[in-house]
Amino acid sequence: MSRPVLEVIALHPADAIAAQAGGADRLELVTDMAADGLTPSRETFAAVRSAVDIPVRVMLRASDGFAAGNAAELDALCKRAAALYAEGADEFVLGFLTDTGDVDMDAVRALTDVIGAGPGMDESRWTFHRAIDRAADRDTLRKHLADLPGLDTYLTAGSAQGVDEGLLTLLAEAARTGLPGYEPRIMAGGGLRLGHLSALRATGIDAFHIGSAARPAGWDGPVDTAAVRRWRTALDVPVPVG
């Protein structure tokens, strides 16, 4: 069994360095956590990319919530995404819903086309983030996204209220791995606690995402290497067989 993936939210190079030192396998790079994470600047990405040698997934999100906004707002986000791609970013995080809770395919396709993940490209890899936890129908959303190039991960808590409420959903979806719409890896995150790991890993979930859990002092404080290392240590314990 491969080593479980630990992804840590980073806001700047110091966070990135601390997360890597603690054993993080990947970063989710964002800005403005008061809005639950927005697109960082091209300059911040470049600084983080030069500070660490683990993969960096860059958030593509212009405002709080899961709507892509009007045509002008989406166009502006596409331009920022293209600039990040030109800077060398090749892993991203995105996800948009319509007012009725359906996946906004026009917005998703517009962005994947400019980050090298459009039809015939399949270069960049990307995560559909916790917009899935607000979707009107999770199964339908997955099936609509099933054929998009580059999609390899769903970041989800199973519920908009977090893993405590969504645990059973995560376990049920893990059991469907490999079915149409369920090929991408499940990355559990959103109120994730160490106490959740046993049940999640027993079903085969092998990717985990932490934000506040890596920051004992709160979002105003830095990523704490020791906190990340506690998660790395817990994930390195083999899952009992049988």
FIKOLZA-1660 file (N, C-alpha, C; in steps of 0.1 Angstrom, whole numbers, plus 5000, padded with zeros to 4 digits):
% residues 242
   i   px   py   pz ch aa at
   1 5008 4988 5000  A  M  N
   1 5000 5000 5000  A  M CA
   1 5009 5012 5000  A  M  C
   2 5005 5022 4992  A  S  N
   2 5013 5034 4991  A  S CA
   2 5011 5043 5003  A  S  C
   3 5021 5052 5005  A  R  N
   3 5020 5061 5016  A  R CA
   3 5009 5071 5015  A  R  C
   4 5000 5073 5025  A  P  N
   4 4989 5082 5024  A  P CA
   4 4994 5096 5021  A  P  C
   5 4986 5103 5014  A  V  N
   5 4990 5117 5010  A  V CA
   5 4985 5127 5021  A  V  C
   6 4993 5136 5025  A  L  N
   6 4990 5146 5035  A  L CA
   6 4991 5160 5028  A  L  C
   7 4980 5167 5026  A  E  N
   7 4981 5180 5020  A  E CA
   7 4978 5190 5030  A  E  C
   8 4986 5201 5030  A  V  N
   8 4985 5212 5040  A  V CA
   8 4982 5225 5033  A  V  C
   9 4973 5233 5038  A  I  N
   9 4970 5246 5033  A  I CA
   9 4982 5256 5037  A  I  C
  10 4987 5263 5027  A  A  N
  10 4998 5272 5029  A  A CA
  10 4993 5286 5023  A  A  C
  11 4998 5297 5030  A  L  N
  11 4995 5310 5026  A  L CA
  11 5007 5318 5020  A  L  C
  12 5019 5313 5023  A  H  N
  12 5031 5320 5019  A  H CA
  12 5043 5310 5021  A  H  C
  13 5055 5314 5017  A  P  N
  13 5067 5305 5017  A  P CA
  13 5070 5300 5031  A  P  C
  14 5068 5308 5042  A  A  N
  14 5071 5302 5055  A  A CA
  14 5062 5291 5059  A  A  C
  15 5049 5292 5055  A  D  N
  15 5040 5281 5057  A  D CA
  15 5044 5268 5050  A  D  C
  16 5048 5271 5037  A  A  N
  16 5052 5260 5029  A  A CA
  16 5064 5252 5034  A  A  C
  17 5074 5260 5039  A  I  N
  17 5086 5254 5044  A  I CA
  17 5083 5246 5057  A  I  C
  18 5075 5252 5065  A  A  N
  18 5071 5245 5078  A  A CA
  18 5063 5232 5075  A  A  C
  19 5054 5232 5065  A  A  N
  19 5046 5221 5062  A  A CA
  19 5055 5210 5056  A  A  C
  20 5064 5213 5047  A  Q  N
  20 5073 5203 5041  A  Q CA
  20 5082 5197 5052  A  Q  C
  21 5087 5205 5061  A  A  N
  21 5095 5200 5072  A  A CA
  21 5087 5190 5081  A  A  C
  22 5074 5192 5082  A  G  N
  22 5066 5183 5090  A  G CA
  22 5062 5170 5083  A  G  C
  23 5065 5169 5071  A  G  N
  23 5061 5157 5063  A  G CA
  23 5050 5158 5054  A  G  C
  24 5045 5170 5051  A  A  N
  24 5035 5172 5041  A  A CA
  24 5039 5167 5027  A  A  C
  25 5030 5161 5020  A  D  N
  25 5033 5156 5006  A  D CA
  25 5030 5166 4996  A  D  C
  26 5020 5175 4999  A  R  N
  26 5015 5185 4989  A  R CA
  26 5010 5197 4996  A  R  C
  27 5010 5208 4989  A  L  N
  27 5004 5220 4995  A  L CA
  27 4992 5225 4987  A  L  C
  28 4982 5231 4994  A  E  N
  28 4972 5238 4987  A  E CA
  28 4975 5253 4990  A  E  C
  29 4978 5260 4979  A  L  N
  29 4982 5274 4981  A  L CA
  29 4970 5284 4979  A  L  C
  30 4968 5292 4989  A  V  N
  30 4956 5301 4989  A  V CA
  30 4960 5314 4995  A  V  C
  31 4951 5324 4994  A  T  N
  31 4952 5336 5001  A  T CA
  31 4938 5339 5008  A  T  C
  32 4938 5348 5017  A  D  N
  32 4925 5353 5023  A  D CA
  32 4917 5342 5029  A  D  C
  33 4921 5336 5040  A  M  N
  33 4914 5325 5047  A  M CA
  33 4901 5330 5053  A  M  C
  34 4899 5344 5055  A  A  N
  34 4886 5349 5059  A  A CA
  34 4875 5346 5049  A  A  C
  35 4879 5344 5037  A  A  N
  35 4870 5340 5026  A  A CA
  35 4871 5326 5022  A  A  C
  36 4877 5318 5031  A  D  N
  36 4878 5303 5029  A  D CA
  36 4888 5300 5018  A  D  C
  37 4897 5309 5015  A  G  N
  37 4908 5306 5005  A  G CA
  37 4905 5310 4991  A  G  C
  38 4913 5320 4986  A  L  N
  38 4911 5326 4973  A  L CA
  38 4924 5324 4965  A  L  C
  39 4924 5328 4953  A  T  N
  39 4936 5327 4944  A  T CA
  39 4947 5335 4949  A  T  C
  40 4959 5329 4951  A  P  N
  40 4971 5337 4955  A  P CA
  40 4977 5345 4943  A  P  C
  41 4986 5354 4945  A  S  N
  41 4992 5361 4935  A  S CA
  41 5002 5353 4927  A  S  C
  42 5005 5357 4915  A  R  N
  42 5016 5350 4908  A  R CA
  42 5029 5350 4915  A  R  C
  43 5032 5362 4922  A  E  N
  43 5044 5363 4929  A  E CA
  43 5045 5354 4941  A  E  C
  44 5034 5352 4948  A  T  N
  44 5034 5343 4959  A  T CA
  44 5036 5329 4955  A  T  C
  45 5030 5325 4944  A  F  N
  45 5032 5311 4939  A  F CA
  45 5047 5310 4935  A  F  C
  46 5053 5319 4928  A  A  N
  46 5067 5318 4925  A  A CA
  46 5076 5317 4937  A  A  C
  47 5073 5324 4947  A  A  N
  47 5081 5323 4959  A  A CA
  47 5080 5310 4966  A  A  C
  48 5067 5305 4967  A  V  N
  48 5065 5292 4973  A  V CA
  48 5071 5281 4965  A  V  C
  49 5070 5282 4952  A  R  N
  49 5075 5271 4943  A  R CA
  49 5091 5270 4945  A  R  C
  50 5097 5282 4947  A  S  N
  50 5112 5282 4948  A  S CA
  50 5116 5278 4963  A  S  C
  51 5107 5278 4972  A  A  N
  51 5110 5275 4986  A  A CA
  51 5109 5260 4990  A  A  C
  52 5101 5253 4982  A  V  N
  52 5099 5239 4986  A  V CA
  52 5100 5230 4973  A  V  C
  53 5101 5217 4975  A  D  N
  53 5102 5208 4963  A  D CA
  53 5091 5198 4963  A  D  C
  54 5080 5200 4971  A  I  N
  54 5068 5192 4970  A  I CA
  54 5058 5199 4961  A  I  C
  55 5048 5191 4956  A  P  N
  55 5038 5197 4947  A  P CA
  55 5030 5208 4954  A  P  C
  56 5026 5217 4945  A  V  N
  56 5018 5229 4950  A  V CA
  56 5006 5230 4942  A  V  C
  57 4994 5228 4948  A  R  N
  57 4981 5230 4941  A  R CA
  57 4976 5244 4944  A  R  C
  58 4973 5252 4933  A  V  N
  58 4969 5266 4935  A  V CA
  58 4954 5267 4934  A  V  C
  59 4948 5274 4944  A  M  N
  59 4934 5277 4944  A  M CA
  59 4930 5287 4933  A  M  C
  60 4919 5283 4926  A  L  N
  60 4914 5292 4916  A  L CA
  60 4900 5296 4920  A  L  C
  61 4898 5307 4927  A  R  N
  61 4886 5311 4933  A  R CA
  61 4887 5326 4936  A  R  C
  62 4878 5334 4931  A  A  N
  62 4879 5349 4932  A  A CA
  62 4872 5355 4944  A  A  C
  63 4862 5348 4949  A  S  N
  63 4854 5354 4960  A  S CA
  63 4848 5343 4969  A  S  C
  64 4844 5346 4981  A  D  N
  64 4838 5337 4990  A  D CA
  64 4826 5330 4983  A  D  C
  65 4823 5318 4986  A  G  N
  65 4812 5310 4980  A  G CA
  65 4817 5302 4969  A  G  C
  66 4807 5296 4962  A  F  N
  66 4811 5287 4951  A  F CA
  66 4805 5290 4937  A  F  C
  67 4801 5303 4936  A  A  N
  67 4797 5308 4923  A  A CA
  67 4809 5314 4915  A  A  C
  68 4809 5312 4902  A  A  N
  68 4820 5317 4894  A  A CA
  68 4818 5332 4891  A  A  C
  69 4806 5338 4894  A  G  N
  69 4804 5352 4892  A  G CA
  69 4799 5355 4877  A  G  C
  70 4799 5367 4874  A  N  N
  70 4794 5370 4860  A  N CA
  70 4805 5368 4850  A  N  C
  71 4802 5371 4837  A  A  N
  71 4812 5368 4827  A  A CA
  71 4825 5376 4829  A  A  C
  72 4824 5388 4833  A  A  N
  72 4836 5396 4835  A  A CA
  72 4844 5391 4846  A  A  C
  73 4838 5386 4857  A  E  N
  73 4845 5381 4868  A  E CA
  73 4852 5367 4865  A  E  C
  74 4845 5359 4857  A  L  N
  74 4851 5346 4853  A  L CA
  74 4862 5349 4843  A  L  C
  75 4861 5359 4834  A  D  N
  75 4872 5362 4825  A  D CA
  75 4884 5367 4833  A  D  C
  76 4882 5375 4843  A  A  N
  76 4893 5379 4852  A  A CA
  76 4900 5368 4859  A  A  C
  77 4892 5358 4864  A  L  N
  77 4898 5347 4870  A  L CA
  77 4906 5338 4860  A  L  C
  78 4901 5337 4848  A  C  N
  78 4908 5329 4838  A  C CA
  78 4921 5336 4835  A  C  C
  79 4922 5349 4834  A  K  N
  79 4934 5356 4832  A  K CA
  79 4944 5353 4843  A  K  C
  80 4939 5353 4855  A  R  N
  80 4948 5351 4867  A  R CA
  80 4953 5336 4866  A  R  C
  81 4944 5327 4862  A  A  N
  81 4948 5313 4861  A  A CA
  81 4959 5311 4850  A  A  C
  82 4957 5318 4839  A  A  N
  82 4966 5317 4828  A  A CA
  82 4980 5323 4832  A  A  C
  83 4980 5333 4840  A  A  N
  83 4993 5339 4845  A  A CA
  83 5000 5329 4854  A  A  C
  84 4992 5323 4863  A  L  N
  84 4999 5313 4872  A  L CA
  84 5004 5301 4864  A  L  C
  85 4997 5297 4854  A  Y  N
  85 5001 5286 4845  A  Y CA
  85 5014 5290 4838  A  Y  C
  86 5014 5302 4833  A  A  N
  86 5026 5307 4826  A  A CA
  86 5038 5308 4836  A  A  C
  87 5035 5310 4848  A  E  N
  87 5046 5310 4859  A  E CA
  87 5051 5296 4862  A  E  C
  88 5044 5286 4858  A  G  N
  88 5049 5272 4860  A  G CA
  88 5039 5264 4869  A  G  C
  89 5028 5270 4873  A  A  N
  89 5019 5262 4881  A  A CA
  89 5013 5251 4872  A  A  C
  90 5012 5239 4876  A  D  N
  90 5006 5228 4868  A  D CA
  90 4997 5219 4876  A  D  C
  91 4993 5224 4888  A  E  N
  91 4984 5217 4897  A  E CA
  91 4975 5228 4903  A  E  C
  92 4961 5225 4903  A  F  N
  92 4952 5235 4907  A  F CA
  92 4940 5229 4915  A  F  C
  93 4933 5238 4921  A  V  N
  93 4921 5235 4929  A  V CA
  93 4910 5244 4924  A  V  C
  94 4898 5239 4921  A  L  N
  94 4887 5247 4916  A  L CA
  94 4874 5240 4918  A  L  C
  95 4863 5247 4916  A  G  N
  95 4850 5241 4917  A  G CA
  95 4839 5251 4918  A  G  C
  96 4829 5250 4909  A  F  N
  96 4819 5261 4909  A  F CA
  96 4805 5254 4907  A  F  C
  97 4795 5261 4914  A  L  N
  97 4781 5256 4913  A  L CA
  97 4772 5267 4908  A  L  C
  98 4761 5263 4902  A  T  N
  98 4751 5273 4897  A  T CA
  98 4742 5276 4909  A  T  C
  99 4733 5285 4907  A  D  N
  99 4724 5289 4918  A  D CA
  99 4715 5278 4923  A  D  C
 100 4713 5267 4915  A  T  N
 100 4705 5256 4918  A  T CA
 100 4713 5244 4924  A  T  C
 101 4726 5247 4926  A  G  N
 101 4735 5236 4932  A  G CA
 101 4740 5226 4922  A  G  C
 102 4739 5229 4909  A  D  N
 102 4745 5220 4899  A  D CA
 102 4759 5224 4896  A  D  C
 103 4767 5216 4891  A  V  N
 103 4780 5220 4887  A  V CA
 103 4780 5230 4876  A  V  C
 104 4788 5240 4877  A  D  N
 104 4788 5250 4866  A  D CA
 104 4799 5246 4856  A  D  C
 105 4794 5238 4846  A  M  N
 105 4803 5232 4837  A  M CA
 105 4810 5243 4828  A  M  C
 106 4803 5254 4825  A  D  N
 106 4809 5264 4817  A  D CA
 106 4821 5270 4824  A  D  C
 107 4820 5273 4837  A  A  N
 107 4831 5279 4844  A  A CA
 107 4842 5269 4846  A  A  C
 108 4839 5257 4849  A  V  N
 108 4850 5247 4850  A  V CA
 108 4857 5245 4837  A  V  C
 109 4850 5244 4826  A  R  N
 109 4857 5242 4813  A  R CA
 109 4865 5254 4809  A  R  C
 110 4860 5266 4812  A  A  N
 110 4867 5278 4809  A  A CA
 110 4881 5279 4816  A  A  C
 111 4881 5275 4829  A  L  N
 111 4894 5275 4836  A  L CA
 111 4903 5263 4832  A  L  C
 112 4897 5251 4830  A  T  N
 112 4906 5240 4826  A  T CA
 112 4912 5242 4813  A  T  C
 113 4905 5250 4804  A  D  N
 113 4911 5253 4791  A  D CA
 113 4923 5261 4792  A  D  C
 114 4924 5270 4802  A  V  N
 114 4936 5279 4803  A  V CA
 114 4947 5274 4812  A  V  C
 115 4945 5262 4818  A  I  N
 115 4955 5257 4827  A  I CA
 115 4961 5244 4821  A  I  C
 116 4959 5242 4809  A  G  N
 116 4965 5230 4803  A  G CA
 116 4958 5217 4806  A  G  C
 117 4945 5218 4809  A  A  N
 117 4938 5205 4812  A  A CA
 117 4925 5204 4803  A  A  C
 118 4925 5211 4792  A  G  N
 118 4914 5211 4783  A  G CA
 118 4915 5198 4774  A  G  C
 119 4905 5196 4766  A  P  N
 119 4904 5184 4757  A  P CA
 119 4917 5183 4749  A  P  C
 120 4923 5171 4749  A  G  N
 120 4935 5169 4741  A  G CA
 120 4948 5174 4748  A  G  C
 121 4947 5180 4760  A  M  N
 121 4958 5186 4766  A  M CA
 121 4963 5177 4778  A  M  C
 122 4954 5175 4788  A  D  N
 122 4957 5166 4799  A  D CA
 122 4971 5168 4805  A  D  C
 123 4974 5180 4807  A  E  N
 123 4988 5183 4813  A  E CA
 123 4986 5186 4828  A  E  C
 124 4979 5196 4831  A  S  N
 124 4977 5200 4845  A  S CA
 124 4968 5190 4852  A  S  C
 125 4971 5188 4865  A  R  N
 125 4962 5180 4873  A  R CA
 125 4954 5189 4883  A  R  C
 126 4942 5185 4886  A  W  N
 126 4934 5195 4894  A  W CA
 126 4924 5187 4903  A  W  C
 127 4921 5194 4914  A  T  N
 127 4912 5189 4924  A  T CA
 127 4898 5197 4923  A  T  C
 128 4887 5190 4923  A  F  N
 128 4874 5197 4925  A  F CA
 128 4872 5197 4940  A  F  C
 129 4871 5210 4945  A  H  N
 129 4871 5212 4960  A  H CA
 129 4858 5210 4966  A  H  C
 130 4856 5216 4978  A  R  N
 130 4844 5213 4986  A  R CA
 130 4831 5219 4981  A  R  C
 131 4831 5225 4969  A  A  N
 131 4818 5228 4963  A  A CA
 131 4810 5215 4962  A  A  C
 132 4816 5204 4961  A  I  N
 132 4808 5191 4960  A  I CA
 132 4799 5190 4973  A  I  C
 133 4804 5195 4984  A  D  N
 133 4797 5193 4997  A  D CA
 133 4785 5203 4997  A  D  C
 134 4783 5212 4988  A  R  N
 134 4772 5221 4987  A  R CA
 134 4763 5217 4975  A  R  C
 135 4767 5207 4967  A  A  N
 135 4759 5203 4955  A  A CA
 135 4746 5198 4958  A  A  C
 136 4736 5200 4949  A  A  N
 136 4723 5195 4951  A  A CA
 136 4723 5180 4950  A  A  C
 137 4732 5174 4942  A  D  N
 137 4732 5160 4940  A  D CA
 137 4747 5156 4937  A  D  C
 138 4754 5150 4947  A  R  N
 138 4768 5147 4946  A  R CA
 138 4771 5137 4935  A  R  C
 139 4762 5127 4934  A  D  N
 139 4764 5117 4924  A  D CA
 139 4763 5122 4909  A  D  C
 140 4753 5131 4907  A  T  N
 140 4751 5137 4894  A  T CA
 140 4763 5146 4891  A  T  C
 141 4768 5154 4901  A  L  N
 141 4780 5162 4899  A  L CA
 141 4792 5154 4894  A  L  C
 142 4794 5143 4901  A  R  N
 142 4805 5135 4898  A  R CA
 142 4804 5129 4883  A  R  C
 143 4792 5125 4879  A  K  N
 143 4791 5120 4866  A  K CA
 143 4792 5130 4855  A  K  C
 144 4788 5143 4858  A  H  N
 144 4790 5154 4848  A  H CA
 144 4805 5157 4846  A  H  C
 145 4813 5155 4857  A  L  N
 145 4827 5158 4856  A  L CA
 145 4836 5147 4852  A  L  C
 146 4829 5135 4850  A  A  N
 146 4837 5123 4849  A  A CA
 146 4847 5123 4837  A  A  C
 147 4844 5129 4826  A  D  N
 147 4852 5128 4814  A  D CA
 147 4862 5140 4813  A  D  C
 148 4863 5149 4823  A  L  N
 148 4871 5161 4821  A  L CA
 148 4886 5157 4824  A  L  C
 149 4895 5160 4814  A  P  N
 149 4909 5157 4816  A  P CA
 149 4915 5164 4829  A  P  C
 150 4924 5157 4835  A  G  N
 150 4932 5163 4846  A  G CA
 150 4926 5162 4860  A  G  C
 151 4913 5159 4861  A  L  N
 151 4906 5158 4874  A  L CA
 151 4910 5145 4880  A  L  C
 152 4918 5146 4891  A  D  N
 152 4923 5134 4898  A  D CA
 152 4919 5133 4913  A  D  C
 153 4912 5144 4918  A  T  N
 153 4909 5144 4932  A  T CA
 153 4896 5151 4935  A  T  C
 154 4889 5146 4945  A  Y  N
 154 4878 5154 4951  A  Y CA
 154 4882 5157 4965  A  Y  C
 155 4882 5170 4969  A  L  N
 155 4884 5174 4983  A  L CA
 155 4870 5175 4989  A  L  C
 156 4867 5167 4999  A  T  N
 156 4854 5167 5004  A  T CA
 156 4854 5162 5019  A  T  C
 157 4844 5168 5026  A  A  N
 157 4841 5163 5040  A  A CA
 157 4829 5154 5040  A  A  C
 158 4823 5152 5029  A  G  N
 158 4810 5145 5028  A  G CA
 158 4798 5152 5032  A  G  C
 159 4800 5164 5038  A  S  N
 159 4789 5173 5042  A  S CA
 159 4794 5187 5043  A  S  C
 160 4786 5197 5041  A  A  N
 160 4789 5211 5042  A  A CA
 160 4793 5214 5057  A  A  C
 161 4788 5206 5066  A  Q  N
 161 4791 5208 5081  A  Q CA
 161 4804 5201 5085  A  Q  C
 162 4811 5194 5076  A  G  N
 162 4824 5189 5080  A  G CA
 162 4823 5173 5081  A  G  C
 163 4835 5168 5084  A  V  N
 163 4836 5153 5084  A  V CA
 163 4828 5146 5095  A  V  C
 164 4826 5153 5106  A  D  N
 164 4818 5147 5117  A  D CA
 164 4804 5143 5111  A  D  C
 165 4798 5152 5103  A  E  N
 165 4785 5150 5097  A  E CA
 165 4786 5142 5084  A  E  C
 166 4797 5142 5077  A  G  N
 166 4798 5136 5064  A  G CA
 166 4805 5123 5064  A  G  C
 167 4809 5118 5076  A  L  N
 167 4817 5106 5076  A  L CA
 167 4810 5094 5069  A  L  C
 168 4798 5092 5071  A  L  N
 168 4791 5080 5064  A  L CA
 168 4791 5082 5049  A  L  C
 169 4789 5094 5045  A  T  N
 169 4789 5097 5030  A  T CA
 169 4803 5094 5024  A  T  C
 170 4813 5098 5031  A  L  N
 170 4827 5095 5027  A  L CA
 170 4829 5080 5026  A  L  C
 171 4825 5073 5036  A  L  N
 171 4827 5058 5036  A  L CA
 171 4819 5052 5024  A  L  C
 172 4807 5057 5022  A  A  N
 172 4799 5051 5011  A  A CA
 172 4805 5054 4997  A  A  C
 173 4810 5066 4996  A  E  N
 173 4816 5070 4983  A  E CA
 173 4830 5062 4981  A  E  C
 174 4837 5060 4991  A  A  N
 174 4849 5052 4990  A  A CA
 174 4846 5038 4985  A  A  C
 175 4835 5032 4989  A  A  N
 175 4831 5019 4985  A  A CA
 175 4828 5018 4970  A  A  C
 176 4826 5030 4964  A  R  N
 176 4822 5030 4950  A  R CA
 176 4834 5034 4941  A  R  C
 177 4846 5034 4947  A  T  N
 177 4858 5038 4939  A  T CA
 177 4859 5029 4927  A  T  C
 178 4861 5036 4915  A  G  N
 178 4863 5028 4903  A  G CA
 178 4851 5028 4894  A  G  C
 179 4839 5031 4900  A  L  N
 179 4827 5032 4892  A  L CA
 179 4827 5046 4885  A  L  C
 180 4818 5047 4874  A  P  N
 180 4818 5059 4867  A  P CA
 180 4816 5072 4876  A  P  C
 181 4824 5081 4875  A  G  N
 181 4824 5093 4883  A  G CA
 181 4831 5092 4897  A  G  C
 182 4835 5080 4900  A  Y  N
 182 4842 5077 4912  A  Y CA
 182 4856 5073 4911  A  Y  C
 183 4862 5076 4899  A  E  N
 183 4876 5072 4896  A  E CA
 183 4886 5082 4904  A  E  C
 184 4883 5095 4904  A  P  N
 184 4893 5103 4911  A  P CA
 184 4894 5100 4926  A  P  C
 185 4906 5102 4931  A  R  N
 185 4909 5100 4945  A  R CA
 185 4900 5108 4955  A  R  C
 186 4896 5103 4966  A  I  N
 186 4889 5111 4976  A  I CA
 186 4900 5116 4985  A  I  C
 187 4900 5129 4987  A  M  N
 187 4908 5135 4997  A  M CA
 187 4899 5141 5008  A  M  C
 188 4900 5135 5020  A  A  N
 188 4891 5139 5031  A  A CA
 188 4896 5152 5037  A  A  C
 189 4888 5162 5039  A  G  N
 189 4892 5174 5045  A  G CA
 189 4880 5183 5048  A  G  C
 190 4881 5191 5059  A  G  N
 190 4870 5199 5063  A  G CA
 190 4866 5195 5077  A  G  C
 191 4872 5201 5087  A  G  N
 191 4869 5196 5101  A  G CA
 191 4875 5183 5104  A  G  C
 192 4885 5179 5096  A  L  N
 192 4891 5166 5098  A  L CA
 192 4899 5165 5111  A  L  C
 193 4897 5154 5119  A  R  N
 193 4904 5152 5131  A  R CA
 193 4912 5139 5131  A  R  C
 194 4922 5138 5139  A  L  N
 194 4930 5126 5139  A  L CA
 194 4921 5114 5143  A  L  C
 195 4911 5116 5150  A  G  N
 195 4902 5105 5154  A  G CA
 195 4894 5099 5142  A  G  C
 196 4893 5107 5131  A  H  N
 196 4886 5102 5119  A  H CA
 196 4894 5092 5111  A  H  C
 197 4907 5092 5113  A  L  N
 197 4916 5085 5104  A  L CA
 197 4914 5070 5103  A  L  C
 198 4912 5064 5114  A  S  N
 198 4910 5049 5114  A  S CA
 198 4899 5045 5105  A  S  C
 199 4887 5051 5107  A  A  N
 199 4875 5047 5099  A  A CA
 199 4877 5050 5084  A  A  C
 200 4883 5061 5081  A  L  N
 200 4885 5065 5067  A  L CA
 200 4895 5056 5060  A  L  C
 201 4906 5054 5067  A  R  N
 201 4917 5046 5061  A  R CA
 201 4913 5031 5059  A  R  C
 202 4904 5027 5068  A  A  N
 202 4899 5013 5067  A  A CA
 202 4891 5010 5054  A  A  C
 203 4885 5021 5049  A  T  N
 203 4878 5019 5036  A  T CA
 203 4886 5022 5024  A  T  C
 204 4899 5025 5026  A  G  N
 204 4908 5027 5014  A  G CA
 204 4910 5042 5011  A  G  C
 205 4904 5051 5018  A  I  N
 205 4908 5065 5016  A  I CA
 205 4922 5068 5021  A  I  C
 206 4930 5074 5012  A  D  N
 206 4944 5075 5014  A  D CA
 206 4950 5089 5012  A  D  C
 207 4941 5099 5012  A  A  N
 207 4945 5113 5011  A  A CA
 207 4938 5122 5020  A  A  C
 208 4945 5131 5027  A  F  N
 208 4939 5139 5038  A  F CA
 208 4944 5153 5037  A  F  C
 209 4935 5162 5040  A  H  N
 209 4938 5177 5038  A  H CA
 209 4935 5184 5051  A  H  C
 210 4945 5192 5056  A  I  N
 210 4944 5199 5068  A  I CA
 210 4947 5214 5066  A  I  C
 211 4940 5222 5074  A  G  N
 211 4942 5236 5074  A  G CA
 211 4944 5241 5088  A  G  C
 212 4933 5243 5095  A  S  N
 212 4935 5248 5109  A  S CA
 212 4942 5238 5118  A  S  C
 213 4941 5225 5115  A  A  N
 213 4947 5215 5123  A  A CA
 213 4963 5217 5123  A  A  C
 214 4968 5223 5112  A  A  N
 214 4982 5226 5112  A  A CA
 214 4986 5239 5118  A  A  C
 215 4976 5246 5124  A  R  N
 215 4979 5260 5129  A  R CA
 215 4973 5261 5143  A  R  C
 216 4980 5256 5153  A  P  N
 216 4974 5256 5167  A  P CA
 216 4971 5270 5172  A  P  C
 217 4977 5280 5166  A  A  N
 217 4975 5294 5171  A  A CA
 217 4963 5300 5163  A  A  C
 218 4957 5293 5154  A  G  N
 218 4946 5298 5146  A  G CA
 218 4951 5303 5133  A  G  C
 219 4941 5307 5124  A  W  N
 219 4945 5311 5110  A  W CA
 219 4954 5323 5110  A  W  C
 220 4955 5331 5120  A  D  N
 220 4964 5342 5121  A  D CA
 220 4978 5338 5124  A  D  C
 221 4980 5326 5128  A  G  N
 221 4993 5320 5131  A  G CA
 221 4999 5312 5120  A  G  C
 222 5011 5309 5120  A  P  N
 222 5018 5301 5110  A  P CA
 222 5015 5286 5110  A  P  C
 223 5018 5279 5100  A  V  N
 223 5018 5265 5100  A  V CA
 223 5028 5260 5110  A  V  C
 224 5025 5251 5118  A  D  N
 224 5034 5246 5129  A  D CA
 224 5039 5232 5124  A  D  C
 225 5052 5231 5123  A  T  N
 225 5059 5219 5118  A  T CA
 225 5055 5207 5127  A  T  C
 226 5055 5209 5140  A  A  N
 226 5052 5198 5150  A  A CA
 226 5038 5193 5148  A  A  C
 227 5028 5202 5145  A  A  N
 227 5015 5198 5143  A  A CA
 227 5013 5190 5130  A  A  C
 228 5020 5194 5120  A  V  N
 228 5020 5186 5107  A  V CA
 228 5026 5173 5110  A  V  C
 229 5037 5172 5117  A  R  N
 229 5044 5160 5120  A  R CA
 229 5035 5150 5127  A  R  C
 230 5027 5155 5136  A  R  N
 230 5017 5146 5143  A  R CA
 230 5008 5139 5133  A  R  C
 231 5004 5146 5123  A  W  N
 231 4995 5140 5113  A  W CA
 231 5003 5130 5105  A  W  C
 232 5015 5134 5101  A  R  N
 232 5024 5125 5093  A  R CA
 232 5026 5112 5100  A  R  C
 233 5029 5113 5113  A  T  N
 233 5032 5101 5121  A  T CA
 233 5020 5092 5122  A  T  C
 234 5008 5098 5124  A  A  N
 234 4995 5090 5125  A  A CA
 234 4992 5083 5112  A  A  C
 235 4995 5090 5101  A  L  N
 235 4992 5084 5088  A  L CA
 235 5002 5073 5084  A  L  C
 236 5014 5074 5090  A  D  N
 236 5024 5064 5087  A  D CA
 236 5022 5051 5094  A  D  C
 237 5013 5050 5103  A  V  N
 237 5009 5038 5110  A  V CA
 237 5002 5029 5101  A  V  C
 238 5006 5017 5098  A  P  N
 238 4999 5008 5089  A  P CA
 238 4985 5005 5093  A  P  C
 239 4976 5004 5084  A  V  N
 239 4962 5001 5086  A  V CA
 239 4961 4986 5089  A  V  C
 240 4955 4982 5100  A  P  N
 240 4953 4967 5103  A  P CA
 240 4946 4960 5092  A  P  C
 241 4950 4948 5089  A  V  N
 241 4943 4940 5078  A  V CA
 241 4934 4930 5085  A  V  C
 242 4922 4929 5079  A  G  N
 242 4912 4920 5084  A  G CA
 242 4903 4925 5095  A  G  C
% end
